[in-house]
Amino acid sequence: MAEFRWLWAALIGSVIGDQLARVALAVLVFDRTGSAGLSALTYALTLLPDVVSGPLLSGLADRFPRRRVMVSCDAARAVLVALMAIPGTPLWILCVLLVAVQLLAAPFQSARTASMASFMTGDSYKAATGVSAITGQAAQLAGFVTGGTVVAALGASQALGLNAASFAVSAVLLQLGIRERPVPGSDDPGGRPGWWGSLSAGARLVWDDRRLRYLTALICVPGFYITVEGLAAPYAAAVGGGPLAVGVLFAANPAGQVVGILLSSRLAPARRLAWIGPLAVGSCVPLIACVAAPGLWATVALWGLSGLSASYLVTAQATFVQDIPDAQRGQVIGLARTALIVSQGIGVLAAGAAADRWQPAMVVAAAGVLGVAFAAGAARGYQRAERAGQPGRPGA
């Protein structure tokens, strides 16, 4: 479909730019401060603003034309990241600008996901979600692998400048390639609920459906295995690596996810659904082996295996989105994304604080143990909901 191709093209550049910026910021902060905690805090600032923007701003995708929301968010982020790229910017100003950039991520992602689900349905939507996920992970891989090299060769300011350019290009592609559509439910004579009504209705929609509740919990499992990215810089330093090692460690999980998504795409839809729980548990199991403090390449292999199992997330998210009515998708997607991002941010912050006291390898192993316990509980609850035959809510 032509519109999906434009969405796909816009995704490539912005994801590569985002990962390049994450490597740049992680290296910059760790070089200036030498603190694993502050390095992890900087990474968490790319995640935690969703505590506010997820519930408060995602509903914009249900109140305004979704193309307009996407283009406006990308244009604003291009300007903000360009300001971050100014050499010598104090760390506290970088943090403020970074928070502002991330506040715009929630309405953008909600509008993008809801827009795609509105013009693609059924298996075509699931296939498009898989393609987007592969592209996103491959772009992350490219951004992380090249990130260390680019930062080492050009410096953090230039890397951030490339990120700003990627947002600008994405805005242009979306404006040119996506058809403007009316606001979902705008022809409803009863009008749309206010902000609080929309937020509470979205929360009730998820809470009242056990299947959606446990899908949300499974979607939050990355809060445990994402700690490997937050600790990439101090972990690389502990094994004697530099910026290039940071980029390789960042890339391990996305590389595994690309392989896992390609393999799972060969399975029948029912088999993919059946594997959601076991793979969620499997995404955390390899991290436990880091307790042995393996070297760089053994760690890369373990983190890659974690990513291989993390491919379950594509099926879980696509199933979740299709169970939501179109008029509520922006808000509900924002709430689920908030839960995911908050879990990731808390995990990274906790791991960073722990890594200032204990070895990064021990912290990663502990995250793996906790993740296995959480994922097993969520998987069991989801299986029970499925056996009970409680239907999801039709969305398209």
Beta strands, then each sheet from edge to edge (+ up, - down):
end
